[in-house]
Amino acid sequence: MAPRFTPVLFDLDGTIVDSAPGILASLTWTYEQLRMPVPPPAELLKWVGPPILDSFRDLAKLDEDESRYALALYREHYTEVGVFDATPYPGVLDVLRTIHDAGVPLSLATSKPESTARIILEHFEIDGAFTEITGASEDEVRSSKPDVVAEALRRLAERHPLERPVMVGDRIHDVEGAAEHEVPTVFVSWGYGSPAEAAGAIASVDTAAELLAELAL
């Protein structure tokens, strides 16, 4: 039986791995270096998912130059300290392997820098399940979810037909970013998004088993 969706695009933070501990630790360190009051953890969680550069502007209220300086500080700490402070969600790595074993093209589509995302996937020895690993460009020119999804689809289309693509993610940025390219989203409830952020998704799932069922794999 043909798969229900092909190819499949996956978000990373909040969808494949719980990366909040490392991200929040690096954000706290960055705030301290900037001599700014550190927001409470509940506020810092809002940073997980959207492009970090945008959050320095929108949430920390820094101007463009200050935001880029803060981003450089954050990246240095995160790459050295925070990147491996992440845990795969139960069953999700098996979902990725199942997609791969079924011969369905699979791409990462994350606003995290592509090089950092690759480090995480390699650390958990799951990078081989992906046809493409697509993330933000190092200069942040490509960082918004619509731009990342567009790049993932472009790369996949070079080798595979885009028959019935689907996005899997945990934030409204995933739902809306994929929708800009007429790609539906399966929303996972175990991530960082609120239930309201599932609005517009074709389904919301609570477990990896439910996700596999929704993908018909």
Helices and strands as residue ranges (DSSP letters): E 8-10, E 17-18, H 20-33, H 41-44, G 45-47, H 52-58, H 64-77, I 78-82, E 87-88, H 92-101, E 106-113, H 114-123, G 127-129, E 132-136, H 145-157, E 166-169, H 172-179, E 185-188, G 195-198, E 203-205, H 208-215
